Amino acid sequence: MPSKAFARWAVFLIGYLFAGAFPVWAENPLVAIGFKHFYNLEYDAAIANFSQFIAEAPDVPDAYNHLAQAILYRDMFRAGALESELVTGNDPFLRRPKVDASPEDQRQFDAAIRKAIELANARLAENPRDTGALYALGVSYGLRSNYGFLVRKAWHDALRDATTARQFHTRVTEIDPSFVDARMVQGLHDYIVGSLPLHLRMLGFLLGFHGNREDGIHEVELVSRTGSLNRIDAEIVLCAIYRREKRQREAIPLLLDLMPRFPRNYLFAMELAQMYSDSGDAKDALGVLDRLEAQKRKGARRLAGLSIEKIWYAKGNIQFWYNDLDAALANLRKATAAKDPDLNTGVLAWMRLGQVYDLQGERDLAVEAYRQAADFAPDSDAAKESRGYISTPYRRKRGT
């Protein structure tokens, strides 16, 4: 098992290494439509589009990368791994849920990545300076890195694949310095490796990569401003970086840009509320959620995938951190009373409800809420944390 420091940085690197999701073949209508579905959280539709593209262009490595990415992100979405909301409220990158992929999903993902690598290598055998093939290989290894970390929990293999992805994309920019999009993986790699403890940087596959956090951020910012293939992903990645760097205000304009472009992706609005909250603006944070709730009650089709109990939990969670305990209690009670909340929302809402009761001196009610959390999703981090509060009441740490 890796050290906590390794887990911290690996989660950030792997969990947010989109590795060139935006289509290299965007001029193809199937790919363009597929990625509109992808960024709107409609993964089944995206998979159908990408599968059809493979049938039409079976020799294009990017086609298989697109399919593999959609399969991975569908599983991530189902597991709640695309949400940066967390249990403790302190670090959104420490407690990612394990992504449980079905055997069939794993088979399809592995087959797609193998085929993409095979096709890209065949092109490189004919032309070692084929930047498109090099770029596709970097994407394949980046996606496999995601999969290794999130699904297989193969920590070292995942970081090794991320390093390989960086090497391929570095080669791209050496051949063609104008290929700005390849700099995103380099930037992320620099950001993380520059923050790793020395003993982890001494790993054989990291030798020669010293990393620099600020340089890494600047590279991703460059892609967000001037890239074409990776601009959307760069904006999403920057939101994650800015939150980790406590620069939440800089993420807000990016989210406000993304939201109208992908109106069915409610995660952008939920993240905007969190950014406002993290930056000390509870009013605007709750305002975002109030508008979502009002639209949901009116039956907005674009919010069909967003449950109202998730909104109630998000509101109660913000109110909890701002010590508005009565309001938090009302929203968390509604969230936990919902008929069939998703696992992520349900377990977090029950745990947070128990913490509110503890802060209000209602110990018996708190213990019952913690037991509900432990039973709701027994293997989750929130359930494990809740079991600890059954014996030791929750108390706020100083400064929170």
N, C-alpha and C positions, 0 to 999 in steps of 0.2 A: 504494500500500500504506500503511495507516495506521501511525502510530507504535506502538511497543511499549506505551506507556502507554494509548493508545486501545484496542489489542487487549485489554489486561488488563481494563479496565473494561467494554468492550463484551461480552467473553465472559461476564463475571459477569452483566451486565444481561440480555443476550439469552438466554444459556443457561439462566437460571433464572427468566425471566419467564413464569410459567405463565399469567398473564393470565386468571384466572377459569375454571379448568378445571372446577370442581365445578358440577354441573348447575343451571341456573336452573329447569329443568323436572324437578327430582328427583322430584316426585310422580308423574311418568309412569313406569310400571314398566320400559319399555324403556330409558329414560335411567338410571334407578337401577341396573338390572342392568348396563348398558353401562359405567357408571363403576366398578362393583365389578370388572369385568373389566379396565378401564383401569388402576386402581391396583394390580392383581395382575399386571401386565405381560402380560395376555392381549389383545393389541391386535387380532388378527384377530376375536375374538369381540366386542370393543367396537365395531369398525367395522361388523360385521353388525347389532348392535343399533341403532347410530346411523343406519345406512342405512334400517332398517325404520322408525325414528321419522320420518325425512324423508318416507318414503312416506305415513305417517299424518298428518303435520303439515307439508306442503310450504311453508307461508307463515311458519314460525317461524324467525327468523334464528339463534337459539341452536342449532337442530338442525344447521345447516351448520357452525357453529363447532365443535360436538362432533366431527363427522366429520373436519374438517380437523385438529383437534388429535390425534385418534387416528392419523391417517395420518402426521403429523409425528413423533409420539413412537414409532411403530413403527419408522420409519427411524432415529431417534436411538438407540433401543435396539439395533437391529441393528449400528449403528456403534460401540457402546460409549460413546456420548456421554452416557448417563445415569449413568455411573459416575464418581465424583469421584476415583478412584485416578489417579495421574499418574506421569509418568516420573521426575521429579527428586526427588519427595518434599517439595518446598518450597511449591508453589502450585498448588492443584487447579483453577485457573481459567485457566491460561495455555496449556494444550496440548490443547484440545478437538480431537478428530478431525473432519475434514470429513465431513459426512453425505452419502453418495451415495444420492440418491433416483432411482428409475427414472423414465423419461419419463411413464409412466402415473400413478405416484404424484404427480409434479409437476402433471400435468394435473388430477387429481382434487382435489388440495389447492387449486390456483388457482381451480378452478370453484366449490368450496365457499365459499371466502373471498369471491369476487365475488358469489355469491348472497346470502350473509349480509349483506354491505355494502349490496347493492341493496334487500333487504327492510327492513333497519333504516332506511335513508334514506327509503324510502317511508312508513314510520310517522312519521318525524320531519317529513316534509312536511305531514302532517295535524296533528301535535302536537309542536312543537319541545321540549316539556318532558317527553317520554316517556322516563322514566329507564331503562326496560327496553331501549329501542332504543339509547339512548346507551351503556348498559353493553355491549350486544352489539357495537356499533361498536368500543368500546375493546378488547374481546376479539379481534375480527377483526384489528385493527391490531397488537395484541400478538403474535398468532400469526404474522402475516405478518412481523413483526420477527424472531421466532425463525427463521423460514424463510429470510429474507434473510441472516441471519448464518451459520446453520449449513449451509445447503444451497447458497445462491448466493454466499456470501462477499461480499455487497454491504454493506460495513461502514456507509457513511454512510446508505444507504437504510434499513438495519435500525435505526439509532439514530433516524432521522427518524420511522419508524413507531412506535417505542417512545415517542417524545415525543408523537406524535398520540394514541396509546392513553392516555397520561397526561392529555392535555387533555380527552378525552371523559369519563374517569372523574372528573376534577376537576369537570366540569360536573354529573355525577350527584350528587356530594356537595354542590354548591352548591344544587341544587334540593331534595335530600332528605338533610340531614346525618345521618340515621339509617341511611343505606345504607352501612354500615361496610365491606362487602366491596370496594367500589370504591376503598378507601384502600390496598389492597395495591400496585397498580401505582404509585400516587402515592408510596408509601413507598419502593419499590425505585428509582424514578426519582430521588427526593431523595437516596437513599443513594449512588447512582452519580454523578450529576451533581455532587454536593458533593465528590466525590473526583477528578473529572477535572482535568487541567491547564488553566490559564486559556485557552490558545490553542484548546483544544477546546470550552470553554464558550462561546467567541465564535462558534461555528458559528451560522448564521442561525436554524436551527430550535431552538436551545437558548437563544436570547436571552430573558431574563425568567425563566429557571429557574436559580436559584443553587444549590439543593440543600443538604442538611445530612445528614451521615451518621447522627448519633445520632437526629435527628428521623425519618429514614427507617426506622431499626430499630424505633423506638417505634411507628410506624404499622403495620408488619408484625406486631409483637407484639400490637397491639390487635386486628388481624384474627384472629390465632391464638386469642385469648381469647374474642372476642365475635362474630366473623363467623359466617355460616351457609353461604353459598355457597362461600367461599374458605378456610375454616378448615384443611382438609387441606393445600391448597397452601401456605398461610402457614406451617404447621409444617415442610413440606419446605424451603421457601425459607429459613426461619430456620436450619435445620441448615446450609445452605450459608453463610449469613452468619456464623453463630457460628464455623464452622471458619475462615473467612477472617479473622475478627477475633481468632482464637486464644482463643475462648471455648467450646472443644469440650465442656466439662463441661455447659454449658447446653443443648447439643444432645442429650445422652444421654437425658433424660426424654422428649423429643419422639419420638425413635426408639423408645423402649420403649413409647410410646403407639401409634405407627403399626404396629408389627410384628404385634400380635395382631389388629388390625383388617383387615390385608391380608396374611394369612399366606403367600400364594404369592409375594409380592414379596420375594425374597431379597436385593434390593439394600439394603433397610433394615438387615438383619443385617450385611451386608458393610460398610455405612457405620458401623454401631455399632462394629464391630471397629476401623475406622480412627479413629473419634473417641476410643476408649479409648487407642489407640496414640499418637495425636497429643497426648493429655493426659498422657502419661508412664506409662500403665498397660498394660504389655505383657502382664501375666498375664491381665487380663480380656479384652484384645483377642484373645489366642490362645485363651482359653476359649470365646469366641463362635464362633470358627472350628472349634475342636475339636468343639463340639456340632453345628455344621452338617455337618462331615465324618461324624460318627457317624450322624446322621439320614440323610444321603445314602447311606451304606453300607447302611442298613436299608431303603432303597428308598422313602423318604418321597415320596409323590406330589406334595406341595406344592413340592418342590425339583426337580421334573422338568426345569425349564429351567436349572438351575444345574449346570454341569459340575464334576466333582471336581477337575480340574486348575486351575480358577479358585480353588478353596479352597486347594489346595497353593501356588499362586502367592501368594495373599494372605498365607498364613502365612510363606512364605519371604521375602516383601517386608518384613514387620514384623520378622522375625528379622534381616534384613539391616540395617535401620536401628538395631536395638538391638545390633548387632555380635556377634550369636550366629551366626557365620559357618558353623560346621559344621552346625547345624540348618537354616540357610537353604539351604545347599548341598544337603542331602538333599531338601528340599521342592521346590526349583527344578529339580533333576534329574528328579524325578517329573513335574513340570509340563511340562517340555520333552520328556519321553519319551512323553507322551500321544499317542494315535493321530491325533487331529484336533482340536487346540485352536482356539478362535476366534482371529481375527487379533489382537485386542487383548491377550488373555492370552498368546498364543504369542510375539509380538514382545517384550512386556515381560519375560516369563520368561527368554527367551534373553539379552536385554540385561542383566538383573539377574544372571543366572548368570555372564556374562562379568565383571561388576564384582566378584562374589565371588571368582572365580578371580584377578583382578588383585590384590585385597587379600591373597590368600593366596600371591602370588608365582608362580602357575601361568600364566605369560604365554602359552604356546602354546595352552593350553586356553581362555584368555580370548579370544584372537583368533578362534579357531574359533567360540566362542559368539557373538561380535559379528557374524561373517559369517553365521551362521545367522539372527540377528535381522534383518540387512540384507536377506537373501533372503526372509525369511518375509512381511514386509509392507513392500516397498521404499519406498513413498511415505509411510510413517508417520514421526512425529517420533522415535519410539524407534529406527527404522532409521537415520535421519539421525544421531542422537546416537551410535549404535553404530559407524557408519563412522568417526566421529572418534576413538573409542577404539581402533580398529585401528592407528592410527599413534601415538596418545598414550595410554598406560595410564591407566585410571581411578584417581583418588586422591580420598579424602574431602576435602571442604572443611573448613576449620577450624570447629569448632562443630557439626558434623553427625556 
